[in-house]
């Protein structure tokens, strides 16, 4: 009897579960489509260069030194606006992602840029000065290195087996014999001397040329040679064209508000040229498994990344 009574209760409960109405069903389909097909902010740009990756056995495998084109198609951004404490003590941040398609981070190739202090970046824009790329992973304990701007290239599509962190930095590598091994070998090792300057010194003429690039079309790949001429081919450097309401080519204000930050729907634009190094090899002074160089430019409106997708 107990079993029969519970079976009857179950059937009555099932009878109360109704199928969704057509309107609800269409709403669910629309929601799922929105979550699965995020395209990122509107914008334009390109990222090209050359790469060497030792462990690259993906479907688009890279050779010893291969021309590289990110195939930039989607743009995302995540502002972290600091509202705690007095404005002068706040440190707002901005993470930007330039990628091949609108997939999840671990499904696509992407260049991830992190501005650790938007006020400091805005001050460089106002002064029309380039900003060096760096990373404290390349120089732990250094006090004289600028870590306010970072870039990492992810190759989850082309090189899913790669474990070398390709990081922007001006550390040079050279082919030389290894030590402490059973047999004589050579490999790419970090140069023992201090890294070269990440950014060149700009004069008024160079700033004017960069500002003209900032005013032009950001899908013009013909600008590559001029970008490399202005920002160099050995360092790691970025020139901001626009950060929110601040623009280098339209006369930025003399000072930056202490509480300056970039939010969603704000525009970000920049030009860059950077070396890529195996950060683990530099830090541990061991044979590099990857290296390369990237050149590019981008301009887009900051749009949120896909749902539940954190930045690295």
LINBELCOR-V698776 format. One record per helix or strand of 3 or more residues. SS is the DSSP state (hx for helix, st for strand). FROM is the first residue (numbers start at 0). LEN is the number of residues. Records with the same first field share a line. If there is no record, write none. Layout:
SS=FROM-LEN / FROM-LEN
This chain:
hx=1-15 / 21-15 / 86-3 / 104-3 / 117-10 / 203-12 / 220-11 / 247-3 / 278-6
st=42-11 / 65-4 / 73-7 / 92-7 / 108-7 / 148-7 / 165-3 / 172-5 / 185-5 / 235-8 / 266-12 / 289-12
